[in-house]
Amino acid sequence: MIPTTPVTVKDGIANPAPLGLCAFGMTTVLLNIHNAGFFEMNTMILAMGIFYGGLAQIIAGVIEAKKNNTFGLTAFTSYGFFWLSLVGLIVMPKLGWGAAPSEGAMCAYLSVWGVFTLLLFFGTLKLNRALQFVFASLTILFFLLVAGDATGNSSIKHLAGYEGIICGASAIYTGIANVLNEVYGRVVLPIGPVNV
């Protein structure tokens, strides 16, 4: 049922964070169900990586720029392009456009994203507890994936998959909390505001 009381948006631009968080979260959950060993890498994951994890987050980031939110712009556009580049790393070698990345190359790729995520985590310390959890768990996920690729240990990769499901679910929760809290004009799902 559509709410009969319209939601008032002060600057005339809707909050893009729920879109970005849900796009990131749902794509992360699906990829990590694969990493946990439940199903093979397939076009469902790749399509989500291109269209929802990739393009939807980039759109959310561009809207964050219009709202003068540097953190949102940086996070959403960066992770949107992360998803597009990850799909490229998987698909481009299959098309003959280059060699598949080695384990060492993937370790470098994932390490750079892990460090970037850790640095963004410090920005969440001024935002809310829910985002702190998303970024902390994402940092851990990247470094578990690095450890899995560096050692070739499938148990570490499966552990990373389970941790990634938790990370993605936390992003979905945070996105939906933003939607419901805004629609109802009160805290329906808490995100743990930070008092600064």
C-alpha positions in Angstrom: 0.0 0.0 0.0 1.3 3.4 -0.9 1.5 5.8 2.0 -1.2 8.6 1.8 1.0 11.1 3.5 3.7 12.4 1.1 7.3 12.3 2.3 8.8 15.8 2.4 12.2 16.2 0.9 13.9 19.5 1.9 16.2 20.0 -1.1 13.9 18.5 -3.8 16.2 15.6 -4.4 15.4 12.2 -3.0 17.9 10.3 -0.8 20.0 8.1 -3.1 21.7 6.2 -0.2 19.0 3.4 0.0 19.4 2.7 -3.7 23.2 2.5 -3.4 23.2 0.5 -0.2 20.6 -2.0 -1.5 22.4 -2.3 -4.9 25.7 -3.0 -3.1 24.2 -5.3 -0.5 22.1 -7.5 -2.8 25.0 -7.9 -5.3 27.4 -8.7 -2.5 25.1 -11.3 -0.9 24.7 -13.1 -4.3 28.4 -13.1 -5.1 29.2 -14.4 -1.6 26.7 -17.1 -1.7 28.9 -18.3 -4.6 32.1 -17.7 -2.6 30.6 -19.8 0.2 30.3 -22.6 -2.3 26.6 -22.8 -2.8 26.6 -22.3 -6.6 29.0 -21.6 -9.5 29.9 -18.2 -10.9 27.2 -17.5 -13.4 25.5 -14.8 -15.5 23.1 -14.0 -12.6 26.0 -12.7 -10.6 27.6 -11.0 -13.5 24.4 -9.3 -14.6 23.8 -8.1 -11.0 27.4 -6.8 -11.0 26.9 -4.8 -14.1 23.4 -3.4 -13.7 22.6 -3.2 -10.0 25.9 -3.4 -8.2 27.5 -1.3 -10.9 25.2 1.1 -12.7 22.7 1.6 -9.9 25.5 2.5 -7.4 27.0 4.9 -9.9 23.7 6.6 -10.4 23.3 6.8 -6.6 26.8 8.4 -6.4 26.0 11.0 -9.0 22.8 12.0 -7.1 24.9 12.2 -3.9 27.1 14.7 -5.7 24.0 16.8 -6.4 23.2 16.6 -2.7 26.8 17.8 -1.9 27.6 14.5 -0.1 31.3 13.8 -0.8 31.3 10.6 1.2 28.3 9.2 -0.7 29.7 10.3 -4.1 33.0 8.7 -3.4 31.7 5.4 -1.9 28.8 4.7 -4.3 30.6 5.6 -7.6 33.8 3.8 -6.5 32.0 0.6 -5.5 29.8 0.8 -8.6 33.0 0.9 -10.7 34.4 -1.9 -8.5 31.6 -4.1 -9.6 32.0 -3.2 -13.3 35.8 -3.8 -13.1 35.3 -7.1 -11.3 32.9 -8.3 -14.1 35.5 -7.1 -16.6 38.2 -9.2 -14.9 36.0 -12.2 -15.2 34.5 -11.7 -18.7 37.3 -10.0 -20.6 39.7 -13.0 -20.6 36.8 -15.2 -21.8 36.3 -12.8 -24.8 40.0 -13.0 -25.6 40.6 -9.3 -24.6 43.5 -10.2 -22.3 45.0 -12.7 -19.9 43.0 -13.7 -16.8 44.5 -12.1 -13.7 46.8 -14.3 -11.7 46.3 -15.0 -8.0 48.9 -12.4 -7.3 47.2 -9.8 -9.4 43.9 -10.5 -7.7 45.6 -10.1 -4.3 46.8 -6.7 -5.4 43.4 -5.7 -6.7 41.5 -6.9 -3.6 44.2 -5.4 -1.3 43.8 -1.9 -2.9 40.1 -2.1 -2.4 40.5 -3.3 1.2 42.8 -0.4 2.0 40.4 2.0 0.3 37.5 0.6 2.3 39.4 0.9 5.6 40.1 4.5 4.8 36.4 5.1 4.1 35.5 3.3 7.3 37.1 6.3 9.2 34.5 8.5 7.5 31.7 6.4 8.9 32.8 7.2 12.5 31.0 10.5 12.0 27.9 8.9 10.4 26.1 6.0 12.1 26.7 2.5 13.6 25.0 0.7 10.7 27.4 2.2 8.1 30.3 1.5 10.5 29.4 -2.2 10.4 29.0 -2.2 6.7 32.4 -0.7 6.1 34.2 -2.7 8.8 32.8 -6.0 7.6 33.6 -5.0 4.0 37.2 -4.3 5.0 37.4 -7.7 6.6 35.8 -9.3 3.5 38.4 -7.9 1.2 41.3 -9.1 3.3 39.8 -12.5 3.7 39.5 -12.7 -0.1 43.2 -11.7 -0.3 44.1 -14.4 2.1 42.1 -16.9 0.2 43.8 -16.0 -3.1 47.3 -15.7 -1.6 47.1 -19.2 0.0 44.8 -21.0 -2.4 42.9 -22.2 0.7 39.3 -22.9 -0.2 38.2 -22.9 3.5 39.3 -19.2 3.7 37.4 -18.4 0.5 34.3 -20.1 1.9 34.7 -18.2 5.2 35.0 -15.0 3.2 31.7 -16.0 1.5 29.8 -16.3 4.8 31.3 -13.1 6.1 30.4 -11.4 2.8 26.8 -12.5 3.1 26.7 -10.8 6.5 28.3 -7.7 5.1 25.8 -7.5 2.2 22.9 -8.2 4.5 24.0 -5.3 6.7 24.0 -3.0 3.7 20.5 -4.1 2.7 19.4 -3.5 6.3 20.9 0.0 6.3 19.3 0.9 3.0 15.9 -0.4 3.9 16.2 1.3 7.3 16.8 4.6 5.5 13.7 4.1 3.4 11.3 3.0 6.2 12.6 5.7 8.6 12.0 8.4 6.0 8.6 7.1 4.9 7.3 6.7 8.5 8.9 9.9 9.8 10.3 8.0 12.8 12.8 5.3 13.6 11.4 2.0 12.4 14.7 0.3 12.0 17.5 1.8 14.1 20.8 2.7 12.4 22.6 3.9 15.6 23.2 7.6 15.0 26.6 8.9 16.3 26.6 11.8 18.7 29.4 14.2 17.8 
